[in-house]
Amino acid sequence: MPKTSKNSDRLIMDVIAKQMTSYAATQWLKSPHKSLNDQAPSELMKEGKADMVYRQLKKEIKGK
């Protein structure tokens, strides 16, 4: 697991680019998620909580 949110930001974008269409990525980043306390991943990333977003993204990718 990355130690800084900056590294997590990059990892999130790498995973999204490989796993989602542009539209799906935009929707995923901007929509609130119950698993993220009804917050949008993009907002959490702005707050420095990219590690939490990265963990959730990996869970969702594995679930597909």
Backbone as a printed PyTorch tensor [residue, N CA C, xyz], in Angstrom:
tensor([[[  0.8510,  -1.1810,   0.0000],
         [  0.0000,   0.0000,   0.0000],
         [  0.8880,   1.2330,   0.0000]],

        [[  0.5510,   2.2170,  -0.8280],
         [  1.3500,   3.4330,  -0.8760],
         [  1.2980,   4.1880,   0.4390]],

        [[  2.3640,   4.9210,   0.7230],
         [  2.4350,   5.6360,   1.9930],
         [  1.8900,   7.0520,   1.9130]],

        [[  1.8210,   7.6200,   0.7170],
         [  1.3240,   8.9820,   0.6080],
         [  0.1140,   9.0340,  -0.3040]],

        [[ -0.7170,  10.0160,  -0.0760],
         [ -1.8960,  10.1820,  -0.9170],
         [ -1.5050,  10.5360,  -2.3370]],

        [[ -0.3840,  11.2360,  -2.5110],
         [  0.0620,  11.5930,  -3.8560],
         [  0.3130,  10.3330,  -4.6710]],

        [[  0.9630,   9.3500,  -4.0620],
         [  1.1780,   8.0780,  -4.7450],
         [ -0.1440,   7.3780,  -5.0010]],

        [[ -1.0570,   7.4510,  -4.0570],
         [ -2.3700,   6.8280,  -4.2240],
         [ -3.1440,   7.4910,  -5.3500]],

        [[ -3.0410,   8.8060,  -5.4660],
         [ -3.7090,   9.5100,  -6.5680],
         [ -3.2670,   8.9170,  -7.9010]],

        [[ -1.9840,   8.7240,  -8.0540],
         [ -1.4510,   8.1550,  -9.3030],
         [ -1.9360,   6.7240,  -9.5050]],

        [[ -1.9140,   5.9400,  -8.4470],
         [ -2.3740,   4.5590,  -8.5520],
         [ -3.8500,   4.4940,  -8.9250]],

        [[ -4.6510,   5.3500,  -8.3250],
         [ -6.0770,   5.3830,  -8.6380],
         [ -6.2670,   5.6730, -10.1270]],

        [[ -5.5920,   6.6850, -10.6190],
         [ -5.7580,   7.0520, -12.0200],
         [ -5.2450,   5.9530, -12.9520]],

        [[ -4.1710,   5.2810, -12.5850],
         [ -3.6570,   4.1610, -13.3900],
         [ -4.6680,   3.0210, -13.4530]],

        [[ -5.2180,   2.6550, -12.3090],
         [ -6.1930,   1.5560, -12.2610],
         [ -7.4360,   1.9270, -13.0560]],

        [[ -7.9260,   3.1280, -12.8610],
         [ -9.1220,   3.5650, -13.5750],
         [ -8.8870,   3.5560, -15.0860]],

        [[ -7.7410,   4.0510, -15.5190],
         [ -7.4460,   4.1060, -16.9520],
         [ -7.4170,   2.7150, -17.5800]],

        [[ -6.9630,   1.7380, -16.8180],
         [ -6.8570,   0.3700, -17.3380],
         [ -8.1730,  -0.3980, -17.2510]],

        [[ -9.0390,  -0.0320, -16.3320],
         [-10.2250,  -0.8300, -16.0460],
         [-11.5520,  -0.2190, -16.5000]],

        [[-11.5750,   1.0750, -16.8020],
         [-12.8490,   1.7400, -17.0900],
         [-12.7580,   2.5930, -18.3420]],

        [[-13.9110,   2.8040, -18.9480],
         [-13.9860,   3.7800, -20.0340],
         [-13.8790,   5.1770, -19.4240]],

        [[-13.6650,   6.1670, -20.2520],
         [-13.5770,   7.5490, -19.7590],
         [-14.8570,   7.9570, -19.0420]],

        [[-15.9770,   7.6050, -19.6430],
         [-17.2690,   7.9620, -19.0440],
         [-17.4550,   7.2710, -17.6880]],

        [[-17.1780,   5.9690, -17.6460],
         [-17.3350,   5.2170, -16.3940],
         [-16.4140,   5.7650, -15.3110]],

        [[-15.2000,   6.1270, -15.6950],
         [-14.2430,   6.6740, -14.7270],
         [-14.7490,   7.9910, -14.1520]],

        [[-15.2640,   8.8470, -15.0200],
         [-15.7960,  10.1360, -14.5630],
         [-16.9580,   9.9250, -13.6080]],

        [[-17.8580,   9.0290, -13.9710],
         [-19.0070,   8.7420, -13.1130],
         [-18.5610,   8.1720, -11.7730]],

        [[-17.5990,   7.2640, -11.7940],
         [-17.1290,   6.6390, -10.5610],
         [-16.4900,   7.6810,  -9.6450]],

        [[-15.6760,   8.5500, -10.2140],
         [-14.9770,   9.5480,  -9.4130],
         [-15.8980,  10.6150,  -8.8310]],

        [[-16.9630,  10.9570,  -9.5380],
         [-17.7980,  12.0830,  -9.1170],
         [-19.0710,  11.6930,  -8.3800]],

        [[-19.3880,  10.4140,  -8.3510],
         [-20.6280,   9.9650,  -7.7000],
         [-20.3720,   9.5270,  -6.2640]],

        [[-21.2730,   9.8650,  -5.3590],
         [-21.1490,   9.3830,  -3.9830],
         [-21.2740,   7.8560,  -3.9280]],

        [[-20.5260,   7.2470,  -3.0300],
         [-20.5440,   5.7910,  -2.8600],
         [-20.8780,   5.4710,  -1.4060]],

        [[-21.8110,   4.5590,  -1.2150],
         [-22.1680,   4.1570,   0.1510],
         [-20.9500,   3.6480,   0.9050]],

        [[-20.1010,   2.9140,   0.2090],
         [-18.9170,   2.3310,   0.8510],
         [-17.8810,   3.3860,   1.2430]],

        [[-18.0720,   4.6060,   0.7580],
         [-17.1870,   5.7210,   1.1160],
         [-17.9640,   6.7800,   1.9020]],

        [[-18.8710,   6.3040,   2.7280],
         [-19.6890,   7.1900,   3.5760],
         [-20.4670,   8.2160,   2.7580]],

        [[-20.9880,   7.7500,   1.6310],
         [-21.7790,   8.5960,   0.7390],
         [-21.0260,   9.8300,   0.2450]],

        [[-19.7280,   9.6730,   0.0600],
         [-18.9140,  10.7530,  -0.4890],
         [-18.3820,  10.3230,  -1.8530]],

        [[-18.0910,  11.3030,  -2.6980],
         [-17.5140,  11.0350,  -4.0010],
         [-16.0080,  10.8230,  -3.8620]],

        [[-15.4580,   9.8520,  -4.5790],
         [-14.0210,   9.6220,  -4.5180],
         [-13.2030,  10.8770,  -4.8210]],

        [[-13.6360,  11.6770,  -5.7900],
         [-12.8730,  12.8890,  -6.1280],
         [-12.7980,  13.8540,  -4.9520]],

        [[-13.8770,  13.9610,  -4.1840],
         [-13.8730,  14.8440,  -3.0160],
         [-12.9410,  14.3070,  -1.9300]],

        [[-12.9730,  13.0040,  -1.7220],
         [-12.0830,  12.4090,  -0.7260],
         [-10.6220,  12.5820,  -1.1300]],

        [[-10.3500,  12.4550,  -2.4100],
         [ -8.9800,  12.6540,  -2.8880],
         [ -8.5170,  14.0750,  -2.6250]],

        [[ -9.3920,  15.0490,  -2.8290],
         [ -9.0540,  16.4470,  -2.5510],
         [ -8.7680,  16.6640,  -1.0700]],

        [[ -9.4140,  15.8730,  -0.2220],
         [ -9.2280,  15.9900,   1.2330],
         [ -8.0220,  15.2030,   1.7280]],

        [[ -7.2830,  14.5990,   0.8070],
         [ -6.0960,  13.8420,   1.1980],
         [ -6.4020,  12.4200,   1.6380]],

        [[ -7.5630,  11.8990,   1.2570],
         [ -7.9730,  10.5570,   1.6660],
         [ -7.9230,   9.5760,   0.4910]],

        [[ -6.9320,   9.7480,  -0.3610],
         [ -6.8170,   8.9090,  -1.5500],
         [ -6.5490,   7.4480,  -1.1970]],

        [[ -5.8940,   7.1980,  -0.0870],
         [ -5.6360,   5.8080,   0.3070],
         [ -6.9450,   5.0480,   0.5000]],

        [[ -7.9280,   5.6970,   1.1050],
         [ -9.2340,   5.0790,   1.3180],
         [ -9.9120,   4.8130,  -0.0350]],

        [[ -9.8140,   5.7690,  -0.9430],
         [-10.4040,   5.6220,  -2.2760],
         [ -9.7330,   4.4740,  -3.0230]],

        [[ -8.4180,   4.4060,  -2.9400],
         [ -7.6720,   3.3430,  -3.6270],
         [ -8.0910,   1.9630,  -3.1210]],

        [[ -8.2220,   1.8110,  -1.8150],
         [ -8.6430,   0.5200,  -1.2570],
         [-10.0310,   0.1290,  -1.7590]],

        [[-10.9490,   1.0900,  -1.8080],
         [-12.2990,   0.8020,  -2.2870],
         [-12.3020,   0.4690,  -3.7720]],

        [[-11.5370,   1.1870,  -4.5400],
         [-11.4460,   0.9150,  -5.9730],
         [-10.9470,  -0.5010,  -6.2210]],

        [[ -9.9270,  -0.9120,  -5.5020],
         [ -9.3940,  -2.2700,  -5.6590],
         [-10.4400,  -3.3100,  -5.2920]],

        [[-11.2190,  -3.0660,  -4.2500],
         [-12.2860,  -3.9900,  -3.8570],
         [-13.3070,  -4.1100,  -4.9860]],

        [[-13.6890,  -2.9880,  -5.5530],
         [-14.6900,  -3.0030,  -6.6220],
         [-14.1740,  -3.6910,  -7.8770]],

        [[-12.9270,  -3.4800,  -8.2000],
         [-12.3290,  -4.1280,  -9.3830],
         [-12.2880,  -5.6390,  -9.1880]],

        [[-11.9160,  -6.0730,  -7.9820],
         [-11.8630,  -7.5180,  -7.6960],
         [-13.2420,  -8.1430,  -7.7520]],

        [[-14.2790,  -7.3700,  -7.4170],
         [-15.6350,  -7.8700,  -7.4070],
         [-16.2550,  -8.0670,  -8.7820]],

        [[-15.6080,  -7.5500,  -9.8060],
         [-16.1540,  -7.6700, -11.1710],
         [-15.9030,  -9.0220, -11.7680]]])
